[in-house]
Amino acid sequence: MTWNTISDGYRAMQPTKSLVCVNPLTWANDNAPADFTDNLGALSVVSKTVMPGSSDGQCQNGMLHVSEIRTEVYDDLPYMGKGNHHLLDYGLFWSNIRTNVGERIEAFDSASATGW
């Protein structure tokens, strides 16, 4: 799973028409924008802290666009080119991913307990 997170204005090096994007802030497969308040928290691997509201997100052409990253903890990390935040796909949406995984496990356990 990946989002190929990029900044607005970044041009993808490869065609993106066949890619599917599910916004990790809303878990919707649409082009609706998600606000900074939808971000439950990005993870800093350096300070081991979670920072809510660190980015917004909107799926466009199979890639996740962020208008701004509101934390400096990622400034010294390597990038795959200016505006390409692919290496931050999990860190930027850490708390949303954890919450979604928990909800999926709970739903699976509930379904399993009822015999599907």
N, CA, C and O atoms as a GROMACS GRO file, in nm:
protein
  464
    1MET      N    1   0.084  -0.116   0.000
    1MET     CA    2   0.000   0.000   0.000
    1MET      C    3   0.089   0.123   0.000
    1MET      O    4   0.187   0.131   0.074
    2THR      N    5   0.055   0.217  -0.082
    2THR     CA    6   0.129   0.342  -0.090
    2THR      C    7   0.036   0.450  -0.145
    2THR      O    8  -0.068   0.421  -0.203
    3TRP      N    9   0.076   0.573  -0.126
    3TRP     CA   10  -0.005   0.684  -0.175
    3TRP      C   11   0.069   0.771  -0.275
    3TRP      O   12   0.008   0.855  -0.340
    4ASN      N   13   0.198   0.753  -0.288
    4ASN     CA   14   0.275   0.841  -0.376
    4ASN      C   15   0.245   0.987  -0.345
    4ASN      O   16   0.210   1.065  -0.434
    5THR      N   17   0.259   1.023  -0.218
    5THR     CA   18   0.227   1.157  -0.172
    5THR      C   19   0.317   1.261  -0.237
    5THR      O   20   0.439   1.247  -0.240
    6ILE      N   21   0.254   1.366  -0.289
    6ILE     CA   22   0.327   1.473  -0.355
    6ILE      C   23   0.269   1.608  -0.316
    6ILE      O   24   0.156   1.616  -0.268
    7SER      N   25   0.347   1.713  -0.336
    7SER     CA   26   0.298   1.849  -0.316
    7SER      C   27   0.224   1.894  -0.439
    7SER      O   28   0.250   1.846  -0.550
    8ASP      N   29   0.132   1.987  -0.420
    8ASP     CA   30   0.063   2.045  -0.534
    8ASP      C   31   0.167   2.104  -0.629
    8ASP      O   32   0.262   2.170  -0.586
    9GLY      N   33   0.148   2.082  -0.756
    9GLY     CA   34   0.240   2.135  -0.856
    9GLY      C   35   0.349   2.038  -0.898
    9GLY      O   36   0.414   2.060  -1.000
   10TYR      N   37   0.370   1.930  -0.822
   10TYR     CA   38   0.471   1.831  -0.860
   10TYR      C   39   0.420   1.752  -0.979
   10TYR      O   40   0.305   1.711  -0.982
   11ARG      N   41   0.505   1.731  -1.076
   11ARG     CA   42   0.467   1.654  -1.195
   11ARG      C   43   0.522   1.513  -1.183
   11ARG      O   44   0.642   1.493  -1.166
   12ALA      N   45   0.434   1.417  -1.192
   12ALA     CA   46   0.474   1.277  -1.183
   12ALA      C   47   0.560   1.240  -1.303
   12ALA      O   48   0.537   1.287  -1.414
   13MET      N   49   0.659   1.155  -1.278
   13MET     CA   50   0.749   1.112  -1.385
   13MET      C   51   0.688   0.999  -1.468
   13MET      O   52   0.734   0.969  -1.577
   14GLN      N   53   0.584   0.937  -1.415
   14GLN     CA   54   0.521   0.826  -1.486
   14GLN      C   55   0.372   0.853  -1.498
   14GLN      O   56   0.317   0.929  -1.419
   15PRO      N   57   0.306   0.792  -1.597
   15PRO     CA   58   0.161   0.812  -1.610
   15PRO      C   59   0.089   0.761  -1.485
   15PRO      O   60   0.128   0.660  -1.427
   16THR      N   61  -0.014   0.832  -1.444
   16THR     CA   62  -0.085   0.795  -1.322
   16THR      C   63  -0.230   0.756  -1.347
   16THR      O   64  -0.305   0.738  -1.251
   17LYS      N   65  -0.272   0.743  -1.470
   17LYS     CA   66  -0.412   0.716  -1.501
   17LYS      C   67  -0.461   0.582  -1.446
   17LYS      O   68  -0.579   0.569  -1.416
   18SER      N   69  -0.373   0.483  -1.434
   18SER     CA   70  -0.417   0.352  -1.388
   18SER      C   71  -0.404   0.335  -1.237
   18SER      O   72  -0.441   0.231  -1.183
   19LEU      N   73  -0.352   0.436  -1.167
   19LEU     CA   74  -0.336   0.427  -1.022
   19LEU      C   75  -0.468   0.457  -0.952
   19LEU      O   76  -0.549   0.535  -1.001
   20VAL      N   77  -0.487   0.395  -0.836
   20VAL     CA   78  -0.605   0.419  -0.754
   20VAL      C   79  -0.559   0.482  -0.624
   20VAL      O   80  -0.463   0.434  -0.562
   21CYS      N   81  -0.623   0.586  -0.582
   21CYS     CA   82  -0.588   0.655  -0.458
   21CYS      C   83  -0.705   0.648  -0.361
   21CYS      O   84  -0.818   0.684  -0.395
   22VAL      N   85  -0.678   0.602  -0.240
   22VAL     CA   86  -0.773   0.608  -0.130
   22VAL      C   87  -0.712   0.702  -0.027
   22VAL      O   88  -0.602   0.677   0.024
   23ASN      N   89  -0.781   0.809   0.003
   23ASN     CA   90  -0.727   0.911   0.093
   23ASN      C   91  -0.712   0.852   0.234
   23ASN      O   92  -0.812   0.808   0.292
   24PRO      N   93  -0.590   0.850   0.290
   24PRO     CA   94  -0.570   0.793   0.423
   24PRO      C   95  -0.628   0.877   0.537
   24PRO      O   96  -0.627   0.835   0.653
   25LEU      N   97  -0.678   0.994   0.504
   25LEU     CA   98  -0.740   1.078   0.606
   25LEU      C   99  -0.891   1.056   0.614
   25LEU      O  100  -0.953   1.083   0.717
   26THR      N  101  -0.950   1.007   0.504
   26THR     CA  102  -1.095   0.983   0.501
   26THR      C  103  -1.129   0.839   0.463
   26THR      O  104  -1.242   0.795   0.485
   27TRP      N  105  -1.034   0.768   0.408
   27TRP     CA  106  -1.051   0.631   0.356
   27TRP      C  107  -1.156   0.625   0.246
   27TRP      O  108  -1.223   0.524   0.228
   28ALA      N  109  -1.169   0.735   0.172
   28ALA     CA  110  -1.261   0.741   0.060
   28ALA      C  111  -1.183   0.741  -0.071
   28ALA      O  112  -1.075   0.799  -0.080
   29ASN      N  113  -1.239   0.677  -0.171
   29ASN     CA  114  -1.180   0.672  -0.304
   29ASN      C  115  -1.249   0.778  -0.389
   29ASN      O  116  -1.326   0.746  -0.480
   30ASP      N  117  -1.222   0.902  -0.358
   30ASP     CA  118  -1.281   1.013  -0.432
   30ASP      C  119  -1.182   1.129  -0.436
   30ASP      O  120  -1.070   1.118  -0.386
   31ASN      N  121  -1.224   1.238  -0.494
   31ASN     CA  122  -1.137   1.356  -0.505
   31ASN      C  123  -1.168   1.461  -0.400
   31ASN      O  124  -1.118   1.574  -0.410
   32ALA      N  125  -1.248   1.427  -0.300
   32ALA     CA  126  -1.283   1.525  -0.197
   32ALA      C  127  -1.160   1.558  -0.112
   32ALA      O  128  -1.088   1.467  -0.070
   33PRO      N  129  -1.137   1.685  -0.085
   33PRO     CA  130  -1.023   1.721  -0.002
   33PRO      C  131  -1.047   1.688   0.145
   33PRO      O  132  -1.159   1.698   0.194
   34ALA      N  133  -0.940   1.650   0.214
   34ALA     CA  134  -0.944   1.629   0.358
   34ALA      C  135  -0.861   1.739   0.423
   34ALA      O  136  -0.753   1.773   0.376
   35ASP      N  137  -0.914   1.794   0.529
   35ASP     CA  138  -0.852   1.908   0.597
   35ASP      C  139  -0.741   1.863   0.692
   35ASP      O  140  -0.730   1.745   0.725
   36PHE      N  141  -0.660   1.957   0.735
   36PHE     CA  142  -0.556   1.931   0.835
   36PHE      C  143  -0.616   1.870   0.962
   36PHE      O  144  -0.552   1.788   1.027
   37THR      N  145  -0.737   1.911   0.996
   37THR     CA  146  -0.801   1.859   1.119
   37THR      C  147  -0.837   1.711   1.106
   37THR      O  148  -0.859   1.644   1.207
   38ASP      N  149  -0.842   1.659   0.984
   38ASP     CA  150  -0.868   1.516   0.963
   38ASP      C  151  -0.746   1.431   0.991
   38ASP      O  152  -0.757   1.309   1.008
   39ASN      N  153  -0.629   1.493   0.995
   39ASN     CA  154  -0.504   1.420   1.019
   39ASN      C  155  -0.488   1.399   1.170
   39ASN      O  156  -0.460   1.494   1.243
   40LEU      N  157  -0.505   1.275   1.214
   40LEU     CA  158  -0.497   1.242   1.356
   40LEU      C  159  -0.355   1.250   1.410
   40LEU      O  160  -0.336   1.262   1.531
   41GLY      N  161  -0.258   1.244   1.323
   41GLY     CA  162  -0.120   1.262   1.368
   41GLY      C  163  -0.016   1.197   1.281
   41GLY      O  164  -0.028   1.080   1.243
   42ALA      N  165   0.086   1.275   1.250
   42ALA     CA  166   0.205   1.223   1.180
   42ALA      C  167   0.302   1.175   1.287
   42ALA      O  168   0.301   1.224   1.400
   43LEU      N  169   0.387   1.081   1.251
   43LEU     CA  170   0.484   1.026   1.345
   43LEU      C  171   0.622   1.079   1.315
   43LEU      O  172   0.667   1.076   1.200
   44SER      N  173   0.689   1.127   1.417
   44SER     CA  174   0.830   1.162   1.405
   44SER      C  175   0.912   1.045   1.454
   44SER      O  176   0.905   1.008   1.572
   45VAL      N  177   0.989   0.985   1.365
   45VAL     CA  178   1.072   0.871   1.405
   45VAL      C  179   1.192   0.918   1.487
   45VAL      O  180   1.253   0.838   1.557
   46VAL      N  181   1.225   1.044   1.479
   46VAL     CA  182   1.338   1.099   1.555
   46VAL      C  183   1.298   1.122   1.700
   46VAL      O  184   1.364   1.071   1.791
   47SER      N  185   1.191   1.198   1.723
   47SER     CA  186   1.151   1.231   1.861
   47SER      C  187   1.046   1.136   1.916
   47SER      O  188   1.009   1.145   2.033
   48LYS      N  189   0.997   1.044   1.832
   48LYS     CA  190   0.894   0.947   1.873
   48LYS      C  191   0.768   1.017   1.924
   48LYS      O  192   0.706   0.971   2.020
   49THR      N  193   0.732   1.127   1.860
   49THR     CA  194   0.612   1.200   1.897
   49THR      C  195   0.512   1.197   1.781
   49THR      O  196   0.550   1.177   1.666
   50VAL      N  197   0.386   1.216   1.815
   50VAL     CA  198   0.279   1.221   1.716
   50VAL      C  199   0.229   1.364   1.709
   50VAL      O  200   0.201   1.426   1.812
   51MET      N  201   0.217   1.417   1.588
   51MET     CA  202   0.180   1.556   1.567
   51MET      C  203   0.052   1.566   1.487
   51MET      O  204   0.056   1.555   1.364
   52PRO      N  205  -0.063   1.586   1.552
   52PRO     CA  206  -0.191   1.599   1.481
   52PRO      C  207  -0.191   1.719   1.386
   52PRO      O  208  -0.124   1.819   1.410
   53GLY      N  209  -0.268   1.707   1.279
   53GLY     CA  210  -0.288   1.819   1.187
   53GLY      C  211  -0.166   1.852   1.102
   53GLY      O  212  -0.152   1.965   1.057
   54SER      N  213  -0.078   1.755   1.081
   54SER     CA  214   0.048   1.783   1.010
   54SER      C  215   0.033   1.801   0.860
   54SER      O  216   0.119   1.861   0.796
   55SER      N  217  -0.075   1.750   0.803
   55SER     CA  218  -0.097   1.768   0.659
   55SER      C  219  -0.244   1.750   0.626
   55SER      O  220  -0.322   1.695   0.704
   56ASP      N  221  -0.279   1.798   0.511
   56ASP     CA  222  -0.411   1.773   0.454
   56ASP      C  223  -0.393   1.667   0.347
   56ASP      O  224  -0.287   1.604   0.343
   57GLY      N  225  -0.490   1.645   0.262
   57GLY     CA  226  -0.472   1.549   0.154
   57GLY      C  227  -0.590   1.546   0.060
   57GLY      O  228  -0.705   1.562   0.100
   58GLN      N  229  -0.560   1.524  -0.068
   58GLN     CA  230  -0.664   1.511  -0.169
   58GLN      C  231  -0.612   1.422  -0.282
   58GLN      O  232  -0.504   1.444  -0.335
   59CYS      N  233  -0.691   1.322  -0.317
   59CYS     CA  234  -0.655   1.234  -0.428
   59CYS      C  235  -0.681   1.306  -0.560
   59CYS      O  236  -0.788   1.363  -0.582
   60GLN      N  237  -0.581   1.302  -0.647
   60GLN     CA  238  -0.594   1.359  -0.780
   60GLN      C  239  -0.513   1.272  -0.875
   60GLN      O  240  -0.394   1.251  -0.853
   61ASN      N  241  -0.575   1.223  -0.979
   61ASN     CA  242  -0.507   1.143  -1.080
   61ASN      C  243  -0.428   1.026  -1.020
   61ASN      O  244  -0.317   0.996  -1.065
   62GLY      N  245  -0.485   0.961  -0.922
   62GLY     CA  246  -0.422   0.843  -0.864
   62GLY      C  247  -0.311   0.870  -0.764
   62GLY      O  248  -0.247   0.775  -0.718
   63MET      N  249  -0.287   0.994  -0.730
   63MET     CA  250  -0.183   1.029  -0.633
   63MET      C  251  -0.242   1.117  -0.524
   63MET      O  252  -0.340   1.187  -0.547
   64LEU      N  253  -0.182   1.113  -0.406
   64LEU     CA  254  -0.229   1.194  -0.294
   64LEU      C  255  -0.153   1.324  -0.290
   64LEU      O  256  -0.030   1.326  -0.276
   65HIS      N  257  -0.225   1.433  -0.301
   65HIS     CA  258  -0.164   1.567  -0.298
   65HIS      C  259  -0.180   1.628  -0.160
   65HIS      O  260  -0.287   1.619  -0.099
   66VAL      N  261  -0.074   1.689  -0.110
   66VAL     CA  262  -0.081   1.767   0.013
   66VAL      C  263  -0.043   1.910  -0.020
   66VAL      O  264   0.051   1.934  -0.096
   67SER      N  265  -0.115   2.005   0.036
   67SER     CA  266  -0.086   2.145   0.006
   67SER      C  267   0.030   2.196   0.090
   67SER      O  268   0.101   2.288   0.049
   68GLU      N  269   0.048   2.136   0.207
   68GLU     CA  270   0.151   2.184   0.300
   68GLU      C  271   0.176   2.076   0.405
   68GLU      O  272   0.084   2.004   0.445
   69ILE      N  273   0.299   2.066   0.450
   69ILE     CA  274   0.334   1.980   0.563
   69ILE      C  275   0.366   2.074   0.679
   69ILE      O  276   0.462   2.150   0.673
   70ARG      N  277   0.285   2.067   0.784
   70ARG     CA  278   0.296   2.162   0.894
   70ARG      C  279   0.379   2.106   1.012
   70ARG      O  280   0.336   2.109   1.127
   71THR      N  281   0.494   2.058   0.981
   71THR     CA  282   0.590   2.018   1.082
   71THR      C  283   0.729   2.019   1.019
   71THR      O  284   0.743   1.993   0.900
   72GLU      N  285   0.829   2.050   1.098
   72GLU     CA  286   0.966   2.056   1.047
   72GLU      C  287   1.041   1.925   1.068
   72GLU      O  288   1.156   1.914   1.025
   73VAL      N  289   0.980   1.826   1.131
   73VAL     CA  290   1.053   1.704   1.165
   73VAL      C  291   1.098   1.625   1.042
   73VAL      O  292   1.188   1.541   1.052
   74TYR      N  293   1.039   1.651   0.928
   74TYR     CA  294   1.076   1.579   0.807
   74TYR      C  295   1.174   1.658   0.720
   74TYR      O  296   1.217   1.608   0.616
   75ASP      N  297   1.211   1.778   0.761
   75ASP     CA  298   1.294   1.865   0.677
   75ASP      C  299   1.429   1.805   0.641
   75ASP      O  300   1.479   1.828   0.530
   76ASP      N  301   1.490   1.728   0.730
   76ASP     CA  302   1.624   1.674   0.705
   76ASP      C  303   1.624   1.535   0.645
   76ASP      O  304   1.730   1.476   0.625
   77LEU      N  305   1.507   1.482   0.615
   77LEU     CA  306   1.499   1.348   0.557
   77LEU      C  307   1.522   1.354   0.406
   77LEU      O  308   1.494   1.456   0.344
   78PRO      N  309   1.572   1.245   0.348
   78PRO     CA  310   1.592   1.245   0.203
   78PRO      C  311   1.458   1.245   0.129
   78PRO      O  312   1.359   1.190   0.177
   79TYR      N  313   1.458   1.306   0.014
   79TYR     CA  314   1.338   1.310  -0.068
   79TYR      C  315   1.369   1.250  -0.204
   79TYR      O  316   1.485   1.234  -0.241
   80MET      N  317   1.265   1.217  -0.274
   80MET     CA  318   1.280   1.161  -0.408
   80MET      C  319   1.262   1.270  -0.513
   80MET      O  320   1.215   1.243  -0.623
   81GLY      N  321   1.299   1.390  -0.479
   81GLY     CA  322   1.283   1.506  -0.566
   81GLY      C  323   1.194   1.608  -0.499
   81GLY      O  324   1.106   1.572  -0.419
   82LYS      N  325   1.214   1.732  -0.528
   82LYS     CA  326   1.136   1.840  -0.466
   82LYS      C  327   0.987   1.819  -0.492
   82LYS      O  328   0.943   1.807  -0.606
   83GLY      N  329   0.911   1.815  -0.384
   83GLY     CA  330   0.766   1.796  -0.396
   83GLY      C  331   0.721   1.652  -0.393
   83GLY      O  332   0.601   1.626  -0.391
   84ASN      N  333   0.814   1.557  -0.394
   84ASN     CA  334   0.779   1.415  -0.389
   84ASN      C  335   0.798   1.366  -0.245
   84ASN      O  336   0.910   1.356  -0.196
   85HIS      N  337   0.688   1.336  -0.179
   85HIS     CA  338   0.690   1.296  -0.038
   85HIS      C  339   0.660   1.147  -0.020
   85HIS      O  340   0.615   1.104   0.086
   86HIS      N  341   0.686   1.069  -0.124
   86HIS     CA  342   0.657   0.926  -0.121
   86HIS      C  343   0.721   0.856   0.000
   86HIS      O  344   0.660   0.765   0.056
   87LEU      N  345   0.839   0.896   0.040
   87LEU     CA  346   0.905   0.833   0.156
   87LEU      C  347   0.832   0.862   0.287
   87LEU      O  348   0.859   0.798   0.388
   88LEU      N  349   0.741   0.957   0.285
   88LEU     CA  350   0.666   0.993   0.405
   88LEU      C  351   0.525   0.937   0.406
   88LEU      O  352   0.446   0.971   0.494
   89ASP      N  353   0.492   0.853   0.310
   89ASP     CA  354   0.355   0.802   0.296
   89ASP      C  355   0.298   0.750   0.428
   89ASP      O  356   0.183   0.781   0.462
   90TYR      N  357   0.374   0.673   0.501
   90TYR     CA  358   0.322   0.616   0.626
   90TYR      C  359   0.335   0.714   0.742
   90TYR      O  360   0.243   0.728   0.822
   91GLY      N  361   0.448   0.782   0.753
   91GLY     CA  362   0.472   0.873   0.864
   91GLY      C  363   0.372   0.988   0.871
   91GLY      O  364   0.328   1.024   0.980
   92LEU      N  365   0.337   1.045   0.757
   92LEU     CA  366   0.245   1.159   0.757
   92LEU      C  367   0.104   1.123   0.804
   92LEU      O  368   0.032   1.208   0.855
   93PHE      N  369   0.067   0.997   0.788
   93PHE     CA  370  -0.071   0.955   0.817
   93PHE      C  371  -0.074   0.845   0.922
   93PHE      O  372  -0.168   0.767   0.928
   94TRP      N  373   0.030   0.839   1.005
   94TRP     CA  374   0.052   0.731   1.102
   94TRP      C  375  -0.072   0.700   1.187
   94TRP      O  376  -0.116   0.586   1.193
   95SER      N  377  -0.125   0.800   1.252
   95SER     CA  378  -0.238   0.776   1.344
   95SER      C  379  -0.364   0.735   1.269
   95SER      O  380  -0.440   0.653   1.320
   96ASN      N  381  -0.388   0.790   1.150
   96ASN     CA  382  -0.504   0.749   1.072
   96ASN      C  383  -0.492   0.604   1.027
   96ASN      O  384  -0.590   0.530   1.026
   97ILE      N  385  -0.371   0.563   0.990
   97ILE     CA  386  -0.349   0.424   0.949
   97ILE      C  387  -0.372   0.331   1.067
   97ILE      O  388  -0.439   0.229   1.053
   98ARG      N  389  -0.316   0.365   1.184
   98ARG     CA  390  -0.333   0.282   1.303
   98ARG      C  391  -0.481   0.268   1.340
   98ARG      O  392  -0.528   0.159   1.374
   99THR      N  393  -0.554   0.378   1.335
   99THR     CA  394  -0.696   0.375   1.367
   99THR      C  395  -0.770   0.286   1.268
   99THR      O  396  -0.854   0.206   1.309
  100ASN      N  397  -0.741   0.299   1.140
  100ASN     CA  398  -0.808   0.219   1.038
  100ASN      C  399  -0.777   0.071   1.055
  100ASN      O  400  -0.866  -0.013   1.040
  101VAL      N  401  -0.653   0.038   1.086
  101VAL     CA  402  -0.617  -0.103   1.107
  101VAL      C  403  -0.696  -0.158   1.225
  101VAL      O  404  -0.748  -0.270   1.218
  102GLY      N  405  -0.705  -0.083   1.334
  102GLY     CA  406  -0.782  -0.127   1.450
  102GLY      C  407  -0.927  -0.151   1.418
  102GLY      O  408  -0.986  -0.251   1.461
  103GLU      N  409  -0.987  -0.061   1.341
  103GLU     CA  410  -1.127  -0.077   1.302
  103GLU      C  411  -1.147  -0.200   1.213
  103GLU      O  412  -1.247  -0.269   1.225
  104ARG      N  413  -1.053  -0.226   1.125
  104ARG     CA  414  -1.062  -0.343   1.037
  104ARG      C  415  -1.048  -0.473   1.115
  104ARG      O  416  -1.119  -0.570   1.088
  105ILE      N  417  -0.958  -0.475   1.212
  105ILE     CA  418  -0.942  -0.594   1.296
  105ILE      C  419  -1.068  -0.619   1.378
  105ILE      O  420  -1.114  -0.733   1.389
  106GLU      N  421  -1.123  -0.513   1.434
  106GLU     CA  422  -1.246  -0.525   1.512
  106GLU      C  423  -1.362  -0.577   1.425
  106GLU      O  424  -1.438  -0.663   1.469
  107ALA      N  425  -1.374  -0.525   1.304
  107ALA     CA  426  -1.481  -0.570   1.213
  107ALA      C  427  -1.461  -0.716   1.175
  107ALA      O  428  -1.557  -0.792   1.167
  108PHE      N  429  -1.337  -0.756   1.151
  108PHE     CA  430  -1.308  -0.894   1.116
  108PHE      C  431  -1.342  -0.986   1.233
  108PHE      O  432  -1.405  -1.090   1.215
  109ASP      N  433  -1.299  -0.946   1.354
  109ASP     CA  434  -1.329  -1.027   1.472
  109ASP      C  435  -1.480  -1.040   1.496
  109ASP      O  436  -1.529  -1.148   1.530
  110SER      N  437  -1.552  -0.931   1.477
  110SER     CA  438  -1.698  -0.935   1.494
  110SER      C  439  -1.763  -1.028   1.391
  110SER      O  440  -1.852  -1.106   1.424
  111ALA      N  441  -1.717  -1.017   1.266
  111ALA     CA  442  -1.773  -1.103   1.162
  111ALA      C  443  -1.739  -1.249   1.187
  111ALA      O  444  -1.821  -1.338   1.164
  112SER      N  445  -1.618  -1.274   1.234
  112SER     CA  446  -1.575  -1.411   1.262
  112SER      C  447  -1.655  -1.471   1.377
  112SER      O  448  -1.687  -1.590   1.376
  113ALA      N  449  -1.688  -1.390   1.477
  113ALA     CA  450  -1.762  -1.439   1.593
  113ALA      C  451  -1.905  -1.476   1.557
  113ALA      O  452  -1.965  -1.562   1.622
  114THR      N  453  -1.960  -1.413   1.455
  114THR     CA  454  -2.097  -1.443   1.415
  114THR      C  455  -2.103  -1.550   1.307
  114THR      O  456  -2.211  -1.586   1.260
  115GLY      N  457  -1.986  -1.600   1.267
  115GLY     CA  458  -1.983  -1.705   1.165
  115GLY      C  459  -1.997  -1.651   1.023
  115GLY      O  460  -2.028  -1.726   0.931
  116TRP      N  461  -1.975  -1.522   1.007
  116TRP     CA  462  -1.983  -1.455   0.876
  116TRP      C  463  -2.123  -1.462   0.829
  116TRP      O  464  -2.155  -1.412   0.721
   0.00000   0.00000   0.00000
